Amino acid sequence: MFKKLTAAINGIFFLAGTTALAAQESVIVTTNGTPDTLEEFFGVIIEKIMPIAYQIGGFLIVLAVVMIGFDLIKHRKDNDKRKEALHSILWLAVGAFIIGSAVVIAGIIWNQAT
């Protein structure tokens, strides 16, 4: 199960990476308009990476919800396994809230610093 999940995640990252690099605004920073300071350089890098990170994070959360849904369907007659799947929904929500809060706080700090 774990090997299948890691293979699926690797495939998702491969597809997301090729899609991002094929877009008009690439993640690769060109030499034209090279940032003068380190702050500008990190600003450019973060501006390029954050939209991709949001898409990948959102997709992984949706994928986890779908997997938990399949577990609920598969274990609909086993009370203990169903309770475990419902408990994993709680932890998924807590994790998504923590990650979302961290991204918002980091964005606020980054915007105030620049």
C-alpha positions as CSV (number, residue, x, y, z in Angstrom):
1,M,0.0,0.0,0.0
2,F,2.8,2.4,1.0
3,K,4.7,1.7,-2.2
4,K,1.7,2.3,-4.3
5,L,1.0,5.6,-2.5
6,T,4.6,6.8,-3.0
7,A,4.5,5.8,-6.6
8,A,1.3,7.8,-7.1
9,I,2.8,10.8,-5.4
10,N,5.9,10.6,-7.5
11,G,3.7,10.5,-10.6
12,I,1.8,13.5,-9.4
13,F,4.9,15.5,-8.8
14,F,6.3,14.5,-12.2
15,L,3.1,15.6,-14.0
16,A,2.9,18.8,-11.9
17,G,6.6,19.6,-12.7
18,T,6.2,19.1,-16.4
19,T,3.0,21.2,-16.5
20,A,4.7,24.0,-14.5
21,L,7.8,24.0,-16.7
22,A,5.7,24.0,-19.9
23,A,3.8,27.1,-18.8
24,Q,4.6,30.5,-20.0
25,E,6.1,31.6,-16.7
26,S,8.6,29.0,-15.9
27,V,10.1,28.3,-12.5
28,I,13.5,28.7,-14.0
29,V,15.0,32.2,-13.4
30,T,16.6,33.6,-16.5
31,T,19.6,35.9,-16.6
32,N,17.5,38.7,-18.1
33,G,16.5,41.0,-15.3
34,T,18.7,39.3,-12.7
35,P,17.8,40.4,-9.2
36,D,20.4,42.7,-7.7
37,T,20.0,41.7,-4.0
38,L,19.5,38.4,-2.2
39,E,16.1,39.7,-1.0
40,E,14.9,40.2,-4.6
41,F,16.3,36.8,-5.6
42,F,14.3,35.0,-2.9
43,G,11.3,37.1,-3.7
44,V,11.4,36.0,-7.4
45,I,11.9,32.3,-6.3
46,I,9.0,32.4,-3.9
47,E,6.7,34.1,-6.4
48,K,7.5,31.3,-8.9
49,I,7.2,28.4,-6.4
50,M,4.2,29.3,-4.3
51,P,1.5,28.9,-6.9
52,I,2.8,25.4,-7.7
53,A,3.1,24.5,-4.0
54,Y,-0.6,25.6,-3.5
55,Q,-1.7,23.4,-6.3
56,I,0.3,20.4,-5.2
57,G,-0.8,20.8,-1.6
58,G,-4.5,21.2,-2.5
59,F,-4.3,18.1,-4.7
60,L,-2.7,16.0,-2.0
61,I,-5.4,17.0,0.5
62,V,-8.1,16.1,-2.0
63,L,-6.3,12.8,-2.7
64,A,-6.2,12.1,1.0
65,V,-10.0,12.8,1.3
66,V,-10.7,10.4,-1.6
67,M,-8.5,7.7,-0.1
68,I,-10.3,8.0,3.3
69,G,-13.6,7.9,1.4
70,F,-12.6,4.6,-0.2
71,D,-11.6,3.3,3.2
72,L,-15.0,4.2,4.6
73,I,-16.7,2.4,1.7
74,K,-14.4,-0.6,1.9
75,H,-14.8,-1.0,5.7
76,R,-18.5,-0.1,6.0
77,K,-19.4,-3.2,7.9
78,D,-16.4,-3.2,10.3
79,N,-17.0,-0.7,13.0
80,D,-13.4,-0.5,14.3
81,K,-11.9,0.2,10.9
82,R,-14.7,2.7,10.1
83,K,-13.9,4.6,13.3
84,E,-10.3,4.6,12.4
85,A,-11.1,6.1,9.0
86,L,-13.3,8.7,10.6
87,H,-10.5,9.5,13.0
88,S,-8.1,10.0,10.1
89,I,-10.5,12.6,8.7
90,L,-10.1,14.6,11.9
91,W,-6.3,14.4,11.7
92,L,-6.4,15.4,8.0
93,A,-8.5,18.4,8.8
94,V,-6.1,19.4,11.7
95,G,-3.1,19.0,9.4
96,A,-4.6,21.0,6.6
97,F,-5.5,23.7,9.0
98,I,-2.0,23.8,10.4
99,I,-0.4,23.9,7.0
100,G,-2.8,26.5,5.7
101,S,-2.2,28.7,8.8
102,A,1.5,28.4,8.4
103,V,1.3,29.5,4.8
104,V,-0.9,32.5,5.7
105,I,1.4,33.5,8.5
106,A,4.5,33.1,6.3
107,G,2.8,35.2,3.6
108,I,2.0,38.0,6.0
109,I,5.5,38.0,7.4
110,W,7.0,38.0,3.9
111,N,4.8,40.8,2.7
112,Q,5.7,42.9,5.8
113,A,9.4,42.3,5.3
114,T,9.4,43.3,1.6
